[in-house]
Amino acid sequence: MNEMKYNNFESQAQDKKALIDQLFNEECDKIRDRVLRVSDAFYYDLQSSIPLWIKDAQCSTKISNIFKAKSQATDFTSQLVRKCSDKIKCKTEEWVKNRFVPMLMTEINTLAQTMNSKTKTYEQELANLRVSLHIDQQGIVKNATPSSTNRALSAGASILVGDLGGAIMGSAGGFDATLKTIGCEVCAGVILGVISLFTPVGLTAMVIGVVLSALVGSKWSLSTMEDKIRMKVSEKMVDSIKSVTSKDTFNNMIINNVNKSLKELRNNIDAHWSDLLCA
């Protein structure tokens, strides 16, 4: 056997794998950028909606008795926070299901097709190279030694036989099933993450504490108390979302879910090439 021929072919195959890796990473960066733009729009829309939700919230408790103002203000505040939290949950579920997940699944599908198309081109280039080098695939396999070089050559001689899309994600049905599973996991993860971030445990008690502190020594009258409480609740909840920490946490959560979704495709691509180049 001509070892130089086989080494040349293996080197070319590894170069193609490097190009696949580069393309995948570049496309993933673009996906992250696009997703962050969409999530930013949702984030700021949510933040601007909170004052309107609190202003329009209908509460069963009314502040009507100066002697019960503290307890009524506590109940009133608690209802406002709960109703606003419910709105945040509904808004998040709507965005995740109708905007975020569909967009991410489309991006992943497009990426898979891009990888498939590009790899088919590399497949043909490697097939042409194999012919030009007169590589005897059966001979290589038959005469392969336990050495890592010959094992790689044996695999390399038959590199990229078949459809990469199928190799990466399975059959068309398997691909759809994988996307559906990813979508469900991302949907659940983002919804829980946003709710826990924007309506954390202890939020109601914290807002009530702020409102009651403002009431102490204030000159709020019964006629204006409800409006002032609405304003104070709105300020506190919006301030929480506007914080740099909340925004960073939100962005990290979104990117982590994007990376988690892309990992399945990344793992299958790596496994496919590993099987071919490192058999």
C-alpha positions as CSV (number, residue, x, y, z in Angstrom):
1,M,0.0,0.0,0.0
2,N,1.1,3.6,-0.6
3,E,1.1,5.1,2.8
4,M,1.6,8.6,1.4
5,K,-1.7,8.3,-0.5
6,Y,-3.6,7.3,2.5
7,N,-2.0,9.9,4.7
8,N,-2.9,12.5,2.1
9,F,-6.4,11.4,2.1
10,E,-6.7,11.3,5.9
11,S,-5.2,14.8,6.1
12,Q,-7.8,16.1,3.6
13,A,-10.6,14.4,5.5
14,Q,-9.4,16.0,8.8
15,D,-9.2,19.4,7.0
16,K,-12.9,18.9,5.9
17,K,-13.8,18.1,9.5
18,A,-12.1,21.3,10.6
19,L,-14.1,23.3,8.1
20,I,-17.3,21.7,9.4
21,D,-16.4,22.7,12.9
22,Q,-15.6,26.2,11.9
23,L,-18.9,26.6,9.9
24,F,-20.9,25.1,12.8
25,N,-19.3,27.5,15.4
26,E,-19.9,30.5,13.1
27,E,-23.5,29.6,12.5
28,C,-24.1,29.0,16.2
29,D,-22.7,32.5,17.0
30,K,-25.2,33.9,14.5
31,I,-28.0,32.0,16.1
32,R,-27.1,33.3,19.6
33,D,-27.0,36.9,18.3
34,R,-30.4,36.6,16.6
35,V,-32.0,34.9,19.6
36,L,-30.7,37.6,22.0
37,R,-32.2,40.3,19.8
38,V,-35.6,38.6,20.1
39,S,-35.2,38.0,23.8
40,D,-34.2,41.6,24.4
41,A,-37.4,42.7,22.7
42,F,-39.4,40.4,25.0
43,Y,-37.5,41.6,28.1
44,Y,-38.2,45.3,27.5
45,D,-41.8,44.7,26.5
46,L,-42.3,42.8,29.7
47,Q,-40.8,45.6,31.7
48,S,-42.9,48.2,30.0
49,S,-46.1,46.2,30.5
50,I,-45.9,45.8,34.3
51,P,-47.1,49.3,35.1
52,L,-50.1,48.9,32.8
53,W,-50.9,45.5,34.4
54,I,-50.7,46.9,37.9
55,K,-52.7,49.9,37.0
56,D,-55.6,47.8,35.5
57,A,-55.5,45.0,38.0
58,Q,-58.9,44.6,39.8
59,C,-58.5,43.7,43.5
60,S,-61.3,42.4,45.7
61,T,-59.9,44.3,48.7
62,K,-60.5,48.0,49.0
63,I,-58.8,50.4,51.4
64,S,-61.7,52.1,52.9
65,N,-61.1,52.1,56.7
66,I,-58.4,54.3,58.2
67,F,-58.3,51.9,61.3
68,K,-57.8,48.9,59.0
69,A,-55.5,50.7,56.5
70,K,-52.5,48.5,57.3
71,S,-54.2,45.1,56.9
72,Q,-56.2,46.3,53.9
73,A,-53.0,47.7,52.3
74,T,-51.3,44.4,52.9
75,D,-54.1,42.4,51.2
76,F,-54.3,45.0,48.4
77,T,-50.6,44.8,47.8
78,S,-50.6,41.0,47.9
79,Q,-53.3,40.8,45.3
80,L,-51.5,43.3,43.0
81,V,-48.3,41.3,43.1
82,R,-50.1,38.0,42.5
83,K,-52.0,39.4,39.6
84,C,-48.9,40.9,38.1
85,S,-47.0,37.6,38.6
86,D,-49.8,35.8,36.8
87,K,-49.5,38.2,33.9
88,I,-45.8,37.7,33.7
89,K,-46.3,33.9,33.6
90,C,-48.9,34.2,30.9
91,K,-46.8,36.6,28.8
92,T,-43.8,34.4,29.2
93,E,-45.6,31.2,28.2
94,E,-47.1,33.0,25.2
95,W,-43.7,34.3,24.1
96,V,-41.8,31.1,24.6
97,K,-44.4,28.9,22.8
98,N,-45.3,31.3,20.0
99,R,-42.0,33.1,19.4
100,F,-38.9,31.8,21.1
101,V,-39.1,28.0,20.7
102,P,-40.4,28.2,17.1
103,M,-37.6,30.5,16.2
104,L,-35.0,28.4,17.8
105,M,-36.3,25.2,16.2
106,T,-36.3,26.9,12.8
107,E,-32.7,28.0,13.4
108,I,-31.6,24.5,14.4
109,N,-33.4,23.0,11.4
110,T,-31.8,25.5,9.0
111,L,-28.4,24.8,10.6
112,A,-28.8,21.1,10.1
113,Q,-29.7,21.6,6.5
114,T,-26.7,23.9,6.0
115,M,-24.4,21.4,7.6
116,N,-25.8,18.7,5.4
117,S,-25.5,20.7,2.2
118,K,-21.9,21.7,3.0
119,T,-20.9,18.2,4.0
120,K,-22.3,16.8,0.8
121,T,-19.9,19.1,-1.1
122,Y,-17.0,17.9,1.0
123,E,-18.2,14.3,0.5
124,Q,-17.9,14.7,-3.3
125,E,-14.5,16.4,-3.0
126,L,-13.2,13.5,-0.8
127,A,-14.8,10.9,-3.1
128,N,-13.0,12.5,-6.1
129,L,-9.8,12.6,-4.1
130,R,-10.1,8.9,-3.3
131,V,-10.5,8.1,-7.0
132,S,-7.6,10.3,-8.0
133,L,-5.4,8.6,-5.5
134,H,-6.5,5.1,-6.6
135,I,-7.3,4.2,-3.0
136,D,-8.4,0.6,-2.8
137,Q,-11.0,0.7,0.0
138,Q,-11.4,-3.0,0.3
139,G,-7.7,-3.5,0.3
140,I,-7.2,-1.0,3.1
141,V,-9.8,-2.6,5.2
142,K,-8.5,-6.1,4.5
143,N,-4.9,-5.2,5.3
144,A,-5.5,-2.9,8.2
145,T,-3.3,-3.4,11.2
146,P,-4.1,-2.5,14.8
147,S,-2.2,0.7,14.5
148,S,-4.3,3.9,14.9
149,T,-3.1,5.2,11.5
150,N,-4.3,2.2,9.6
151,R,-7.6,2.2,11.6
152,A,-8.1,5.8,10.7
153,L,-7.2,5.1,7.1
154,S,-9.6,2.2,6.9
155,A,-12.4,4.5,8.1
156,G,-11.2,7.4,6.0
157,A,-11.3,5.3,2.8
158,S,-15.1,5.1,3.1
159,I,-15.7,8.5,4.6
160,L,-19.0,10.2,4.2
161,V,-20.9,7.4,2.5
162,G,-24.6,8.3,2.7
163,D,-26.5,11.4,3.9
164,L,-25.1,13.5,6.7
165,G,-28.5,14.7,7.7
166,G,-29.5,11.2,8.4
167,A,-26.3,10.5,10.2
168,I,-26.5,13.5,12.4
169,M,-30.2,13.5,13.3
170,G,-31.4,10.1,12.2
171,S,-34.3,9.6,9.8
172,A,-36.7,12.5,9.0
173,G,-39.0,11.2,11.7
174,G,-36.1,11.0,14.1
175,F,-35.1,14.5,13.3
176,D,-38.6,15.8,13.9
177,A,-38.8,13.9,17.2
178,T,-35.4,15.3,18.3
179,L,-36.6,18.9,17.5
180,K,-39.8,18.3,19.4
181,T,-38.0,17.0,22.5
182,I,-35.6,19.9,22.4
183,G,-38.5,22.3,22.0
184,C,-40.4,20.9,25.0
185,E,-37.3,21.0,27.2
186,V,-36.4,24.6,26.2
187,C,-40.0,25.7,26.6
188,A,-40.3,24.3,30.2
189,G,-36.8,25.6,31.2
190,V,-37.3,29.1,30.0
191,I,-40.8,29.5,31.5
192,L,-39.7,28.3,34.9
193,G,-36.5,30.4,34.7
194,V,-38.4,33.6,33.8
195,I,-41.0,33.1,36.4
196,S,-38.5,32.4,39.2
197,L,-36.4,35.4,38.1
198,F,-39.2,37.9,37.9
199,T,-41.6,36.6,40.5
200,P,-39.2,34.9,43.0
201,V,-40.2,33.3,46.3
202,G,-40.5,36.1,48.8
203,L,-41.4,38.8,46.3
204,T,-44.8,39.5,47.8
205,A,-43.5,39.8,51.3
206,M,-40.7,42.1,50.1
207,V,-43.1,44.4,48.2
208,I,-45.5,44.5,51.1
209,G,-42.6,45.5,53.4
210,V,-41.8,48.4,51.0
211,V,-45.4,49.6,50.8
212,L,-45.9,49.4,54.6
213,S,-42.7,51.3,55.2
214,A,-43.9,54.0,52.9
215,L,-47.2,54.2,54.7
216,V,-45.5,54.9,58.1
217,G,-45.5,58.6,58.7
218,S,-46.9,59.4,55.3
219,K,-49.8,61.7,54.6
220,W,-51.5,59.3,52.2
221,S,-55.3,59.7,52.4
222,L,-57.7,56.9,51.9
223,S,-58.8,58.4,48.6
224,T,-55.2,58.3,47.1
225,M,-53.8,55.3,49.0
226,E,-54.7,52.6,46.4
227,D,-53.2,54.6,43.5
228,K,-50.0,55.3,45.5
229,I,-49.7,51.6,46.4
230,R,-50.1,50.7,42.8
231,M,-47.3,53.1,41.9
232,K,-45.0,51.8,44.6
233,V,-45.6,48.1,43.6
234,S,-45.0,49.0,40.0
235,E,-41.8,50.8,40.8
236,K,-40.5,48.0,42.9
237,M,-41.2,45.2,40.3
238,V,-39.9,47.3,37.4
239,D,-36.7,48.2,39.3
240,S,-36.1,44.5,39.9
241,I,-36.4,43.7,36.2
242,K,-34.3,46.7,35.2
243,S,-31.4,45.6,37.4
244,V,-28.2,44.6,35.7
245,T,-28.1,41.4,37.6
246,S,-31.6,40.4,36.4
247,K,-30.8,41.2,32.8
248,D,-27.5,39.2,33.0
249,T,-29.3,36.3,34.6
250,F,-32.0,36.4,31.9
251,N,-29.5,36.5,29.1
252,N,-27.4,33.7,30.6
253,M,-30.6,31.6,30.9
254,I,-31.5,32.2,27.3
255,I,-28.1,31.4,26.0
256,N,-27.8,28.3,28.2
257,N,-31.0,27.0,26.7
258,V,-29.8,27.8,23.2
259,N,-26.5,26.0,23.8
260,K,-28.3,23.1,25.3
261,S,-30.4,22.8,22.1
262,L,-27.4,23.0,19.9
263,K,-25.5,20.5,21.9
264,E,-27.5,17.6,20.5
265,L,-26.6,18.5,17.0
266,R,-23.0,19.2,17.9
267,N,-22.6,15.8,19.6
268,N,-24.1,13.9,16.7
269,I,-21.8,15.7,14.2
270,D,-18.8,14.9,16.4
271,A,-19.9,11.3,16.8
272,H,-20.4,10.9,13.0
273,W,-17.0,12.2,12.1
274,S,-15.4,10.3,15.0
275,D,-16.8,7.1,13.7
276,L,-15.4,7.9,10.2
277,L,-12.0,9.2,11.2
278,C,-11.2,7.3,14.3
279,A,-12.7,3.9,13.7
